[in-house]
Amino acid sequence: MSVAYLVTHSGGFHADELLSSVILTRLYPGAQILRSRDPKVITPAADRLIYDVGRDYDAARGIFDHHQKDAPLREDGQPYSSFGLIWRHFGHDYLRASGVPEAEIAAIHASFDRRFVLPVDLTDNGATDPGETGGPLADLTLPVLLESLKPVFDDRSEGAEDRAFHTALGIARAFVEAAIRRKAARARADGVVMAAIAAAGSSAVLELPQGMPFRSAVVKAKADHLLFVVHPRDKDWTLTGIRLSDEGFEQRADLPAAWAGLTDHELEAASGVKGAKFCHNGRFIAVAASREAILAMAGLAVAEAQAAAVAEAI
């Protein structure tokens, strides 16, 4: 299929056709975006892909709308927006074009669909309301932020909506590309962390060669014995806890309460470790000047955490 035109509706824009445009312009960089409601333009043809307009969904004919009666639903009954439909049919190719290794494409496609695409689908269809689910952050959800780039109601200048659309498209592209980069990086990190877990054996301390996402690999490995992670950072070394979940801040074990909020000489005195430099008041991260010092701090933190667990069990 030789695609010369990417066709979506004119007028005000929403997150779903913006994000669909991000995917399609990566795959068809030479295609022109046409924003129109002209029946001749939004009728399927061999030279175009049509999305979020046309009141039909037929991938074979290149049309991906969700506003018609009997609109397409996911297997679990949740509604698609145009973004979900475009991601369903073009997401794997987008990931390939973005340099994601073939072995990671299926997992990243599913993860991005679940965490990024589905919320846009639900919001666009009114199946969820950011005002109800987002609380004080409701105005900071991605769909709301992208739509805030529309022209204001009394801007009647010629081409204002199209200019705003293309400005918003660049911003939407940055968010999609950043999300995919993070997911690809997490997949790379998982391999490094898995190797480090094997090397750590029965130790409660996981040592990594640098800072990287580690929680997902720790969970996958069922390494429940791990309590803390250490790694170099610039000229220092850090000691961090392991969160119990991605959403919350509760950890498997906190750093010692006696260290909280201390720095330099005060922390050295409280910990007995020369080179101890900082412990956050929240007791989730500490910093030391050397690997030897951070491992000593990690050993003390493990001993205190294990003693507390024993005392609680009695």
N, C-alpha and C positions, 0 to 999 in steps of 0.2 A: 504494500500500500504506500503510495507516494503522497504524503500529507503536505499540502501547501497552506492550509488554513486550520487554525484552531478557533472554533466558534463557540462563544458563550454569549449570554444576554447583555444587552446594553443597560444603561441606567445605573441605579445603585448597586454596589457589589457586596458580597459576603465572603466569609472565610473559605467556603467550600470551593467556589470557582477560582478564587485566587490560588489556593493550594493545589487545585487540579492543574492550574496553569503552570505552576512551578514544576510539576512532574512532566507535563507534556512538552514544555519548552526545552527541557533538558534532552528529551528524546528526539524532538523535532526542532532543532535550533534554527532551521531555515524557514520554518512556517510562520505565517503572519497571524497574529491574534485579531480576530474580528469580533467586535462586540455589537450585536444586532438582535433585533426581534423580527426582522424581515423574513416572511415565510420562505422566500427563495434562498436566503442565506442559511436558515436553520433547518433546511430539508437535507437529509443525508445524501451525500455524493461521494464519488471515489476519491476526491482530493481533499477531504476535510474530516476532522473529528469534532463532534458537537457535544457539549456538556453543560449541564445545568439549565438547559433550555430545549424546547422541542417536544416535550411531553411524551417521550418514548425512551425505552432502554433496550437496545439491541446492539450488542458488541460487534456482531458480524457486519452491521451496517454503519458502525462508527458513531452511535448516538448514546449518550449516557446521562439521561435526565431522571429525576425522581419526584417530579411534581404531578405526575399523572395519577389517575385512578389505578388501583392495584400497583402502587409503587413498589420497587424491589425491596426485599427484606433480607437481612442476614439469616443464617441457619437458625439462630436463636430467637428470631422474630424481631430483632432491633432494626430500625430503619437505616437505610443508606442515604447519604447525601451524594452529590456528584463526586466529592472527594473520595468517599469510600469506594464508589464504583471505579473511578480512575485508578485508585491504588490497587484494587482487586485485579484489574486487568493489565496494568502497566507498572506496578510497583516492583516486581522482580527485575524487569528490564532497567528500571531507574536505578536500582541498587547495583546492577552490573555496570551501568554507565558511570556510576559513582565510585567504582573501583573496589566494591565490597567483594571479598573472596567468595567463590561459588559455594564453598562449604558452609558459609555463614548466612547466605541469602535467605533461606527459608525461615530461620529463627529470627533474624532481624526484621524481615517482612512482617511476621506475625506480631512481634513485639511492638513495632511502630504502629501497626494497625490497631492494636489493643490500647496503647498508651497515648497515641497522638491522633490517629484518624477517627476512631470511634467517638471520642468526646466532641469532635467537630461535627460528625454526623448527627449525634444526638442533639446538640445545640441548634443546628440548622433546622432540624425537624420539630423543634419545640418539645422534644422528649426529655430534655433536662433544661433547667433554668439556672444560669450562672448566678443570678440574684438570690436564688434559694440555696444553692449548693456552695457558693463561693464566699458567703459572708462578706466581711470587709474587703476581701480581695476580688469581689465579683467583677469589678471594672478592669481587672488586670488579667483576665483570661485571654488567650490568644484570639479567639473569634471577636471578642469585644474590642481588643486593641486594634486589630486589622480594620474592623468596620469604623473605628474612630477616625480613620484616615480619609473617609469620604468627605467631599466638599460640604461645607455648612449649608443650611437650607436656603439661604439667600444669595449664595454664590451662583449666579446665572451666566457666568462667563463661558464663552464657547469652548467646548472641549474639556471643561473642568472635571467631569466625571472620568473621562478616559485618562487624563493626566494623573488624577488621583489613583486610578486603578493601577497604572504602571509604576507609580511610586510605591504603592502598597505591595505590588508584586515583588519588587526587589527586597522588601523587608520580609515578606513571607518566605522568599527563597532562602534568606539567611537563616531563618528559624528551622526550616526543613533540613537544610544542609548541615547545620550544627547538630541537630538531633541524630541524624544518620551517622555523622562522624563520631559522636559519643557512643552510640550503640556499637559501631565497628570497633572502636577503641576498647570498649568493655569486653568484647569477644576476644580481642588480642590479650587483654589483661588476664582474662580467665585462665588462659594457658600458662602464663607466668605464675599466677597464684597457685594453680594446681600443683605445679612442680615444686613450689616453695612449701606447700603443705606436706608433700611427700618427704621433703628434706627435713622438715621440722619434727617428724615422727610424733612422739607423745608429748612434746613440749607444749606448754600453754601459750607460747610466744611465737608468732609467725614473723619471720624476717623477710622483707621484700627488697629488691635491688633499687627501687625508687617508689615514689608515691604513685598509686594507681587505684582504680576501683577494685575492691577485694571481697566485699560482702557476698555477692552472688556466687562466687566460686567457693567460698567457705561454706555456704549453705548447700550448694550442689554436692560438695565433698562430704557433707554431714560431719564436718570437723567440729563437733560440739565441745571438744576439749580446749579449743583455742579461746583465749580471753583477750589478748592484746596483740597489736601489730607494731613492728618497728621498721623504719626505713630511713635512709639518708635524705636530707633536704638541704640543697645548697651546701653550706659549710657545717650545718648542724645535723642532728639526728632527731627523729620524732618517735613518740610512743603514743598510740591511739587505742581507744576502746573499739569494740565491735558492736554495732547497733543490733538490737533485736529485730528491727524491721526497717524497711526503707523509709517509711513515713514518720516514725517516731524518733525520739532521742534517747530512749531508755537503752542501756547497754548491758551486755553480759556481765560486765564488772566495771566499776568505776575506779579511777585512780584514788590513792589514799586521801582521805579527807584532810589530813594534816598538811598536805601539799597545796591545797586549793588556793589559788590566787597569789602564790609566792613566786619570787624571781631570784636569780643569782645567789648571793650569799645566804639569804634567808631560806631558799629552797635547798641549798647544799646542807645547811644546818638541820633542816627538818627531815631530810631524806638520808643524810649521811653519805651522799654521793658527790664527790668532787666533779665539777663540770655540769651539774644540774643547772639549768638556766631558767626554766619557766614551766609553770603548770596552770592551765586555764582554771578559772574559778568553777566552771562547770564540770571539771575533773574528767574530761574526755580526751584531752591531749596534753602532752608534756614534751619539752624540748631539752636536749642535752648537747654538750659540745663535741662528744665523741661516741663512737659505737660502744666502746667499753662502758662509758657512763650510762648510755641509754639502756643497755642490757642489764646493768646493775639496777637501774630504776625499775625496769620491767620485772626483774626477779622479785623485788620488794613488793611491787603491786600484785603480782601473782600470789605470793605468800599471804598477803593480807586478805585478798579476795577469797582464797581457798580456806583460810582460817575462819572468815566470816560465814562461809557456806557451811562449814562443819558445825559452827556454833548455832546457826539457824536450824540445822537438822536435828540437833539434840533436843 
